[in-house]
Amino acid sequence: MSTQDLPIRRLLKQETNTAALNIVSWNKAYSIYPSQTFKDGEAYFFGVQSVHPELSVWAGVYEKRGLNFCHRKVLMEHATNDAMKSSRRVADRQSWIISLSTAEIKTSSTPDYGLEYAHFTVHRSYEGEGLAMLGSKEFLFSEYYVDSCTKRASSLKYRHTCGHSWGKFLQRIMSYSSIDEINKLSSDVRPSNLTELMQRPEEMHEHLDTKQFSTWTYYDDEIPALFHEWQENPIEILR
């Protein structure tokens, strides 16, 4: 597989089901849905995969290994567990993480939190008529959808995978940080289009090469703390 996107985001977009969503990095292995796969022996389709005939072959392979594919018409009560909730990240408490031997393996230049704090949201596609049925355990939904986006900022060295709410919060914080870094620059090295950059700090990375500034600070290491700050109250913090 080749991609110009972040590898984790490509995986989140292309994997067809929960049982297949396992990741191996240079030093760890992650199972995103271990409870469903290994404890319950179940798998859920992503997107509209369950209506694609060619995927029945793959479903058959997994079923021979003891997995039961939950196709369309899954009862709500079978999917109200924490792992299938709307907000997830790769290394949250619902995932299984196994440390691997790194003997004779070159250390990655990308920090572990780049993958472990890759955030995504899970949505359900509902079937039936009337929102009043949402409170019923008999209300049916068809598939899950995984959603994420890539966030960049002048104050970030790396690109990061985010769900909508977390990404919006991160973008706002990093916009402030980018402005702070611009203000720290001496007048002789400040970019000529400074006024324009300050008006749209969220797009600053598209017009400014921060590597030319020796004093420029990147805030990627703040990602874990910022994520937990957002997670404690994601609605209030965005007001």
C-alpha positions in Angstrom: 0.0 0.0 0.0 1.3 3.5 -0.9 -0.2 6.8 0.1 0.5 10.5 0.3 -1.8 10.7 3.2 -0.9 9.7 6.8 -0.7 5.9 6.9 -3.0 5.6 9.8 -5.6 7.7 8.2 -5.4 5.6 5.0 -5.9 2.5 7.1 -8.9 4.0 8.8 -10.4 4.8 5.5 -9.8 1.6 3.7 -10.3 -1.2 6.2 -13.5 -3.0 5.7 -14.3 -4.3 9.2 -13.4 -4.1 12.8 -11.5 -7.5 12.9 -9.0 -6.2 10.3 -8.2 -2.9 12.0 -4.9 -4.0 13.6 -1.8 -1.9 13.3 1.9 -2.8 13.7 4.4 0.1 14.1 8.2 -0.1 14.6 7.9 -0.9 18.3 4.3 -1.9 19.1 1.2 -3.8 17.8 -2.3 -2.3 18.3 -5.6 -4.1 18.1 -8.3 -1.4 17.9 -11.3 -3.7 18.5 -9.9 -6.6 20.6 -13.0 -7.1 22.7 -15.3 -7.7 19.7 -12.7 -9.7 17.8 -11.2 -12.0 20.5 -13.7 -12.0 23.3 -17.0 -11.8 21.5 -15.9 -13.4 18.3 -17.8 -10.7 16.3 -16.9 -8.3 13.5 -18.6 -5.2 12.2 -18.5 -3.8 8.7 -17.4 -0.2 8.0 -19.2 1.9 5.4 -21.5 0.2 2.9 -19.1 -2.8 2.8 -21.8 -5.3 3.9 -23.7 -4.9 0.6 -20.6 -5.5 -1.6 -20.9 -9.1 -2.8 -17.1 -9.4 -3.4 -16.5 -9.0 0.4 -18.5 -12.1 1.1 -15.3 -14.1 0.3 -13.4 -12.2 3.0 -16.2 -12.6 5.4 -16.1 -16.4 4.8 -12.4 -16.5 5.6 -12.9 -14.7 8.9 -15.9 -16.9 9.7 -13.9 -20.0 9.2 -11.6 -18.6 12.0 -14.5 -18.4 14.3 -15.7 -14.9 13.8 -19.4 -14.0 13.3 -19.9 -11.1 10.9 -22.7 -8.8 12.1 -24.3 -7.9 8.8 -27.1 -5.5 8.2 -30.0 -5.4 10.7 -27.9 -5.5 13.8 -29.8 -4.7 17.0 -28.9 -1.5 18.9 -28.3 -3.5 22.1 -25.6 -5.5 20.4 -23.5 -2.4 19.6 -23.8 -0.2 22.7 -20.3 -0.9 24.0 -17.5 1.5 24.7 -15.3 0.3 21.8 -18.0 1.2 19.3 -18.6 4.6 20.8 -18.3 7.7 18.6 -14.9 9.0 19.8 -11.8 6.7 19.7 -8.0 7.0 19.4 -5.5 4.3 18.4 -4.1 3.8 21.9 -7.1 4.4 24.1 -8.2 2.0 26.9 -10.4 0.0 24.5 -7.3 -1.1 22.4 -4.8 -3.8 23.1 -1.2 -2.8 22.9 1.7 -5.2 22.7 5.3 -4.0 22.9 7.6 -5.5 20.3 11.3 -6.2 20.4 13.2 -3.4 18.8 16.6 -5.1 18.8 18.5 -4.1 15.6 15.6 -1.9 14.5 16.2 1.8 13.8 14.3 4.1 16.1 11.5 5.9 14.3 12.0 9.7 14.0 8.2 10.2 14.5 7.1 10.1 18.2 4.8 7.3 19.3 2.1 9.8 20.1 1.8 10.6 16.4 0.1 7.2 16.0 -1.2 6.6 19.5 -3.1 9.9 19.6 -4.5 9.5 16.1 -8.1 10.2 16.7 -11.2 9.1 14.8 -14.9 9.1 15.1 -17.3 6.3 14.5 -20.8 7.0 13.2 -23.8 4.7 12.6 -26.0 4.6 9.6 -29.5 4.0 10.8 -32.4 2.3 9.1 -36.1 2.9 9.8 -38.4 5.9 10.0 -38.8 8.4 12.7 -36.2 9.7 15.2 -38.6 8.8 18.0 -37.4 5.2 17.5 -33.9 6.0 18.5 -34.6 5.2 22.1 -35.8 1.7 21.3 -33.6 -1.3 21.6 -35.4 -2.6 18.6 -34.2 0.2 16.4 -31.9 -1.1 13.7 -28.8 0.4 12.0 -27.0 -0.9 9.0 -23.3 0.0 9.1 -20.6 1.9 10.9 -18.7 4.8 9.3 -15.2 5.8 10.4 -14.3 9.5 10.0 -11.1 11.4 10.4 -9.2 14.3 8.9 -5.5 15.5 8.8 -4.6 18.6 10.6 -1.5 20.7 9.9 -0.3 24.0 11.4 2.8 26.1 11.3 3.3 25.4 15.0 3.2 21.6 14.4 6.2 19.7 12.9 4.1 16.7 11.9 0.6 16.2 10.5 -1.9 14.7 12.9 -5.1 12.5 12.4 -8.1 13.9 14.1 -11.8 13.5 14.4 -13.9 16.7 13.7 -14.3 18.1 17.3 -10.7 17.3 18.5 -9.3 18.6 15.2 -11.3 21.9 15.5 -9.9 22.4 19.0 -6.4 21.5 18.0 -6.5 23.9 15.1 -7.6 26.7 17.2 -4.9 26.2 19.8 -2.2 25.8 17.2 -3.4 28.9 15.4 -2.7 30.9 18.6 0.7 29.2 18.9 1.6 30.1 15.4 0.8 33.7 16.0 2.9 33.6 19.2 5.8 32.3 17.2 5.5 35.0 14.5 5.5 37.6 17.2 8.7 36.2 18.6 10.6 36.8 15.4 12.8 39.8 15.1 11.7 42.4 12.7 14.5 41.7 10.2 13.3 38.1 9.6 9.6 38.5 9.8 7.8 37.6 6.5 6.8 40.4 4.2 3.2 39.1 4.1 2.9 39.2 7.9 -0.5 41.0 7.9 -2.1 38.4 5.6 -0.6 35.5 7.7 -2.0 36.9 10.9 -5.5 37.2 9.5 -5.7 33.5 8.6 -3.3 31.7 11.0 -5.0 28.3 10.3 -3.6 28.5 6.8 -0.2 29.9 7.7 1.5 26.6 7.1 0.6 26.9 3.4 2.5 30.1 2.9 5.3 30.0 5.4 8.4 27.9 5.6 9.1 27.7 9.3 12.3 25.7 8.9 14.1 29.0 7.9 13.6 30.3 11.5 16.1 28.9 14.0 14.0 30.1 16.9 10.7 28.6 15.8 9.1 26.3 18.3 6.9 23.3 17.5 4.2 22.2 19.9 3.7 18.5 18.9 4.9 17.3 22.3 1.9 19.1 23.8 -0.5 16.8 21.8 -1.2 14.2 24.6 -1.9 16.9 27.3 -4.1 18.9 25.0 -6.0 15.8 23.9 -6.8 14.9 27.5 -7.8 18.5 28.2 -10.2 18.4 25.3 -11.5 15.0 26.2 -12.5 16.0 29.7 -15.1 18.5 28.3 -15.1 18.6 24.5 -18.2 20.7 24.3 -17.4 23.4 26.8 -13.8 23.8 25.6 -14.9 24.7 22.1 -17.2 27.6 23.1 
